[in-house]
Amino acid sequence: MDQTEGEKALRAGRLLVSLCESIPEPEVGYRIQGIAAQILLRLGARILEIKSQGHPDIVARDAEGIIRVEVETDLGSGRTRLPTPEDIQSVRPKEQGDRGYFALAECRAFPRWLVVPVERLTLRHVEMGPTVLAALSEEGTSRSWTREFLAFLIRNESRLPGLTYDRLRTLALESRSI
C-alpha cells in the first residue's frame, strides 16, 4: 500500500527530528547541505562544488546552465533571516540560463524546502521569517526539492546516522545519488 504524501512527510519528519536531536546543531546544517546536493543530483544536476565555508554553498550544472545555491537550515526556531549581500552576490546568475537560489530546509515534524530565486531577494532589505520566505519561494521548485527530501530521508532511514557531511559531499561530487 502506498503512503499518502502526508504520511510520507510525517515519517520523514520523525526521521529528521531524530537525526537532528542526535547530532550537534552545526553538523545538522552541514548534513543538510549534503542532502541538498543529493536533491540536485536526483533532479538531474551534476554537482561541481560544495563548500563548508564561503559562498555559495553548492554549485551545480544542469541542461539549462549553472545553479548556485546558498543553503540555510531551520530547526524550528522560526528565526528571521536576512540573506547577506555576500549570499545574494554569490548566487547571482552570471550567464543566460544560470539560476541562483536561497534554499531554506525546514527540519521539523513536516519537513519542507523553501527555494527562493535570487531575483526575488534582491529587492528585500528586511529580515525574513519562514512565512515571508514561503511567499517568495518558487512553488514548483520548492515542491520538487521537498518531494526529493522526503524520499531521501525515507530511502536512507537506516543509514541516516552514518551519512555525515563528508560522506554526502564525496558522493555528490562523484555524481553518486543515494
Secondary structure, 3 states (H helix, E strand, C coil): CCCCHHHHHHHHHHHHHHHHHHCCHHHHHHHHHHHHHHHHHHCCCEEEEECCCCCCCEEEEECCEEEEEEEEEECCCCCCECCCHHHHHHHCCCCCCCEEEEEEEECCCCCEEEEEEHHHCCCCCCCECHHHHHHHCCHHHHHHHHHHHHHHHHHCHHHHHHCCHHHHHHHHHCCCCC
